[in-house]
Amino acid sequence: MGMKGRIVLGAVVGIVVIGAVSANAGSGGDGDSGSGDQGSSASAERRDGGERGDEDTAEVAEKKTAFAGDGDFQVGTDVKPGTYRTTGNTDGMCYWERAKDSSGEMDSLLANDNVTGTSYVTLKATDKLFTSSGCKDWEAVDEKAKGSPASAMAGEGGMFRVGVDIAPGTYKSTGNTDDSCYWERTKDAEHGIDSIIANNNVTGTAVVTVNASDAYFKTTGCQDWKKSG
């Protein structure tokens, strides 16, 4: 399970999903990630990255390391269930995965991702193992924290928490080439297929409305986003 950047379960980078097959999905969602259904993040193929733009955005609580960015962690023993964040990762070298056991087999995988910038991950009480490799340290997220949401974000910034890191609204990213810009609106940080509200791969100009009811917005391989409405 600790193998960085491996391709799992036939994930395909860049497939567009509207309630079907995820371009960045594990399994579960809506509280069902621990059910044993498998899925994988399409980001499990290494991708070059940019820089995270949230260093100047609101902090989600006092920054305090919960656990290191490298290692296998037993959920409930080494780490508590909850939502965690890693930030400041570069070049897609951060890889994480949630697993339902420690067998290291494909069937144990619940969700995974390769990260440039920031990632949020929710570990459920039913998860057994969390693996992190090449990531910056993880910090616990205060779900009730408030911030001063920004109206712009880095196109390769990773995940942004709506209402804390970025403000709801319509955003535009221009000058994208080769269908390399991928964005995703999600309702949680479980990284399951059911977590995705909408996503797309874009060449040229991308326009997307992030709703106040969205939990997170993910962007990778895009030009920077600016709020246009």
C-alpha positions in Angstrom: 0.0 0.0 0.0 2.9 2.4 0.4 3.9 2.3 -3.2 3.9 5.9 -4.4 1.9 6.9 -7.4 0.8 3.4 -8.4 -2.2 3.1 -10.8 -5.0 1.3 -9.1 -8.2 -0.4 -10.2 -8.0 0.8 -13.8 -8.2 4.5 -13.0 -8.2 6.7 -16.1 -6.9 10.2 -16.0 -9.2 12.8 -17.3 -12.5 11.0 -17.8 -15.4 13.4 -17.3 -18.0 12.4 -14.8 -21.4 13.7 -13.9 -22.6 11.1 -11.4 -20.9 8.2 -13.2 -17.2 7.4 -13.3 -14.9 9.7 -11.4 -11.8 11.3 -12.8 -10.5 11.5 -9.2 -12.5 9.0 -7.1 -12.0 6.4 -4.5 -15.1 4.6 -3.2 -18.0 5.4 -1.0 -19.0 8.9 0.0 -22.1 9.9 1.9 -20.8 8.0 4.9 -20.3 4.8 3.0 -16.6 4.7 2.3 -16.0 2.0 4.8 -18.4 -0.3 3.1 -15.7 -2.2 1.3 -16.5 -0.9 -2.3 -13.3 0.0 -4.0 -12.4 2.9 -6.2 -9.3 4.9 -6.9 -8.2 8.4 -7.7 -7.3 8.9 -11.3 -4.6 11.2 -9.9 -2.8 8.0 -8.8 -0.7 8.6 -11.9 2.1 11.0 -11.2 1.5 14.5 -12.6 3.7 17.5 -12.6 2.4 20.3 -10.4 2.5 23.9 -9.6 2.3 25.8 -6.4 -0.3 26.0 -3.8 -1.9 29.4 -3.5 -3.5 29.0 -0.1 -0.6 30.1 2.0 -2.1 33.6 2.0 -5.7 32.4 2.5 -7.4 31.8 5.7 -6.0 29.2 8.1 -8.5 26.5 9.1 -7.4 26.6 12.8 -4.1 27.0 14.6 -1.6 25.0 12.6 -0.6 21.9 14.5 0.9 18.7 13.2 -1.3 15.7 13.7 1.0 13.2 12.1 3.9 13.0 9.7 3.7 13.1 6.0 5.4 9.7 5.6 4.3 6.4 7.1 1.5 3.9 7.7 -1.0 5.0 10.4 -3.6 2.8 12.0 -6.9 4.7 12.2 -8.2 4.7 15.8 -4.8 3.9 17.2 -2.2 6.1 15.6 -4.6 8.7 14.2 -8.1 9.6 15.1 -11.0 9.6 12.6 -11.6 13.1 11.3 -10.5 15.5 8.5 -6.9 16.3 7.9 -5.0 18.7 5.6 -1.5 18.7 4.1 -0.3 21.8 2.2 2.7 23.1 0.4 3.3 19.9 -1.6 5.1 20.3 -5.0 5.5 18.3 -8.2 2.8 15.7 -7.4 5.2 13.9 -5.0 2.7 13.6 -2.2 0.7 10.3 -2.3 -1.9 9.1 0.2 -4.3 6.2 0.5 -7.2 5.1 2.7 -7.5 1.3 3.2 -10.0 -1.0 4.9 -7.2 -3.3 6.1 -3.4 -3.6 6.1 -3.1 -6.5 3.6 -1.6 -4.3 1.0 -3.9 -5.8 -1.6 -5.8 -3.9 -4.3 -9.1 -4.9 -2.7 -8.2 -3.1 0.5 -8.0 0.3 -1.2 -10.8 2.7 -0.4 -9.4 5.9 -2.0 -6.1 7.5 -3.0 -4.6 10.6 -4.6 -1.4 12.2 -5.8 -1.2 15.8 -4.6 0.2 19.0 -5.7 -0.5 21.9 -3.3 -3.1 21.0 -0.7 -5.2 17.9 0.0 -8.0 17.4 2.5 -8.8 13.9 3.5 -11.5 12.6 5.9 -10.6 9.4 7.7 -13.7 7.4 8.9 -13.9 5.3 12.0 -14.4 2.3 9.7 -11.0 2.9 7.9 -8.2 0.7 9.2 -5.1 2.2 7.6 -3.9 5.5 6.2 -0.7 5.7 4.2 1.1 8.9 3.4 4.3 9.2 1.3 6.2 12.2 0.3 3.7 14.6 1.8 4.1 17.6 4.1 2.9 16.9 7.6 -0.8 16.5 8.2 -2.8 18.9 10.4 -6.2 18.3 11.9 -9.0 20.5 10.4 -11.5 22.3 12.7 -14.8 21.7 10.9 -16.3 24.8 12.5 -13.4 27.1 11.7 -14.1 30.2 9.7 -11.8 32.3 7.5 -11.6 35.2 5.1 -12.3 33.4 1.8 -10.3 34.4 -1.2 -11.7 35.3 -4.6 -8.8 33.8 -6.6 -6.9 30.5 -6.4 -3.8 28.9 -7.9 -4.7 26.6 -10.9 -2.6 23.8 -9.5 -3.4 24.6 -5.8 -5.1 21.3 -5.1 -8.1 21.4 -2.8 -9.8 24.5 -1.5 -12.3 24.5 1.3 -15.4 26.5 0.2 -16.3 29.3 2.5 -12.9 29.1 4.3 -10.2 29.0 1.7 -12.3 30.4 -1.2 -15.6 32.2 -1.5 -18.5 30.7 -3.4 -19.1 32.2 -6.8 -18.3 31.8 -10.5 -14.6 31.4 -11.4 -12.8 31.5 -14.7 -9.5 30.0 -15.8 -8.1 30.9 -19.2 -5.3 29.7 -21.5 -5.5 26.0 -20.6 -3.9 23.7 -23.2 -4.0 20.0 -24.1 -7.0 19.1 -21.9 -4.7 19.2 -18.9 -6.9 21.4 -16.7 -9.0 19.3 -14.3 -11.5 20.7 -11.8 -13.8 19.0 -9.3 -16.6 20.1 -7.0 -17.2 17.8 -4.0 -19.5 17.5 -1.1 -16.9 16.0 1.2 -13.3 15.0 1.5 -13.8 11.2 1.4 -12.7 11.1 -2.2 -15.3 8.6 -3.2 -17.3 8.5 -6.5 -20.3 9.7 -4.5 -18.3 12.6 -3.2 -18.2 14.3 -6.6 -20.9 16.8 -7.5 -19.3 17.7 -10.9 -16.0 17.7 -12.7 -14.4 18.3 -16.0 -11.2 18.4 -18.1 -10.8 21.6 -20.0 -8.9 23.0 -22.9 -9.0 26.8 -23.4 -11.3 28.7 -21.0 -12.9 27.0 -18.0 -15.9 28.5 -16.2 -17.4 26.9 -13.1 -19.8 28.0 -10.4 -18.8 26.9 -6.9 -21.9 26.9 -4.7 -22.0 27.7 -1.0 -23.3 24.2 -0.4 -20.2 22.7 -1.9 -17.6 21.5 0.6 -14.4 21.6 -1.6 -13.2 22.6 -5.0 -10.2 20.8 -6.5 -8.1 22.1 -9.3 -5.0 20.7 -11.0 -3.1 21.4 -14.2 -5.1 24.6 -14.7 -4.2 28.3 -15.1 -5.1 30.4 -12.1 -8.7 31.0 -11.3 -10.3 34.4 -10.7 -13.8 35.1 -9.5 -15.9 36.5 -12.3 -19.3 36.6 -10.7 
